[in-house]
Amino acid sequence: MAIPMTELVLGSSLYFPPFFKALLLGFFFWLLLHALVRDWIYSGDIWHPTLLDLSLFILCVTASQWLLIHRVTS
């Protein structure tokens, strides 16, 4: 007896909340920005590179949330 593939049915009905979309878009923005400033962050000029990296990520997520909100309303 064959068991139906319920993963496919479950996978097609997943809901991504808006914050997850902003998180994913912000991650890609962060990847681009991080590649540009990586040498400066880890050169020793910054007191704590990990905190700066995290701050950049939070700013990228915030900017992507702002973009998603303004794209929908305009």
N, C-alpha and C positions, 0 to 999 in steps of 0.2 A: 504494500500500500504506500503510495507516494504522499509525502507530507508537503503541503503547499508552502511556497517560499514567502513566509510572512514578513521577512525583512524588507522585501521589495515594496509591499503594501505600506509598511510602516515608514519606509524611507521616502515614499512619495507624499506622505502627509505630514512631514516635519514642518514645524513653524519656527522661523527665525525671527525673534523679536527685533525691533528696530535698534536696540542697543548693541546686539550682536553684529548687525550690519555695520554700525559705526565702529565697533571694535575691529572687525575684519578690514574695513577700509582704512582705518587709522594705522593698523599694522603694516599695510602696504606703503602708506605715506612714511611711516617710521623707517621702514627698510630703505627707502630712497634717501631720506634725510640722514640716516645713520651711515650710509655708505659715503656720503659727502663729507661728514664731519668726524669720521672715525679716528683719523690720524690726530686731529686736534684734541679730541676727548682723551685719548690714551697717551698723549705726549708727556703728561706730567704737569701741565699747566692748570688742570682742573683738580680741585681738592678731592672730590669723590666721583670718579667716572660713572659708577653704577647709578648713583642718584641722578646725575645729569641725563643718563640714558633713559631712566624711568620717567624723568620729567618730560623729556622729548616725546616719549611714547604717550603720556597723558595728554600733552598738548596736541599731538596728532589725532588722538581719539576725539578730543573736544572739537578740533577743527572739522573732522569728518562728520561728527554729529551735527555741527552747525551747517555744513554743506548739505547734508541729507534733509534737514529741516527746511532750509531755504529753497532747495530744489523742489520740494513738494508744495510749498505754499505759493511759489511764484509761477 
